[in-house]
Amino acid sequence: MLLDFVVDPVLLETTISRFLKAQYSNNLYKNDEFRKETWKEFADLGLLGLPLSSIHGGSDGGPAEVMVMMEHLGKVLANEPYLSCVILGAGTVQRAGSSKQKDTILPQVTAGELLLAFANGERQSRYGLADVTTIARPSGSGWILTGEKTYVLHGDFADKFVVSARTSGERLDREGVSLFLVDSNASGLKRRKFVTQDNLTAAQLWLDGVTVEADVLLGTVGEGLAILESVMQAAIAARCAEAVGTMQTALDLTVDYLKTRQQFGVAISTFQSLQHRAAEMLVAVEQARSMAMFAARAMTMADPAERRRAISAAKVQIGRSARFVGQQAIQLHGAIGVTEEHKVGHCFRRLTAIELMFGDADYHLSALAADGGLVAWE
């Protein structure tokens, strides 16, 4: 499958690989506080601006560059807020922001000086992007936001939030959802940090009469859902690539373990049944890799419906492969695989989180079926 690269792919992969290996040489895959100095190194290497416009300090890259970046982040189980800040936060600003907003926000993101987080999910919404009950009502020249947001990835240390709120209509209406850029220190905004199952951090937000000016509105009033859907598709494609990297690490760890673990005086890698299971893991990883590439390619499709079906199909395969590879890795490692000290257990936890985030395999399979399937039959 052909992918269009703007940045030299060999140079990009070499740079990312060397950098992340150095940063994660001591198995820093466990939960860790956000390290500003590491994030600044991401910026100095130009990695934060990969998918952003060169006008704002980026590289004019696209889904292909993001795929390479996210796969390598997945390999080391990185805990940096690349998805939340660059793909979701900056991606929304790039799609919906005014010229002034882009000129102000995006250069700060690419320089590593501003951290964004994406606040859309609510208690009742599950995977529904239009299920928004947070209210934004006009007040003078600005808006007053009231509501609650759950599972804001890396929201515990974000400087600004992209917040979805309903400016008109009823719950589940596709019309009436608007997007706002809210400062983390805004009066009336509270956040509570928690650690996720896969050792990342997130926050729960409460907006109690948060007053914002009119210039923080992203895009057109009441037309934010299309932007949400577009940026979410980009995020799913990115997480598909991340999952492939994590699956590859889980496979590599498992194969190495089979070669070193001995039973009955021989390495268990000589047992044919275990060879077959490792081979099945490899097949699942390669199927996921193909669909991650398909998802990246899908982001260049002009037809929104075609792009939507392709992204759902990719998420289905990624979810199935992630579950299979993770479970097999744990089974083949035995009890050591679920200890806190072994990396393969952390791989399984990250893969489980990726499978569930932005819609699990069952959800996207149902959405794909309702959309007529990936291939149109006559």
ABEGO torsion letter per residue (X at the ends): XBBBBABBAAAAAAAAAAAAAAAAAAGAABBBBBBAAAAAAAAAAGAAAAABBAAAGBAGBBAAAAAAAAAAAAAAGBABAAAAAAAAAAAAAAAABBAAAAAAAAAAAAAGABBBBBBABBAAAEABAABBABBBBBBEABBBBBEBBBGBBGAAABABBBBBBBABEBBGBABGBBBBBBBAABBGBBBBBBBBAAGBBBBBBBBBGBBBBAAABBEBBGAAAAAAAAAAAAAAAAAAAAAAAAAAAAAAAAAAAAAABBBGGBBAAABAAAAAAAAAAAAAAAAAAAAAAAAAAAAABABAAAAAAAAAAAAAAAAAAAAAAAAAAAAAAEAAAABAABAAAAAAAAAAAAAABGEBAAAAAAAAAAAGEABBBX
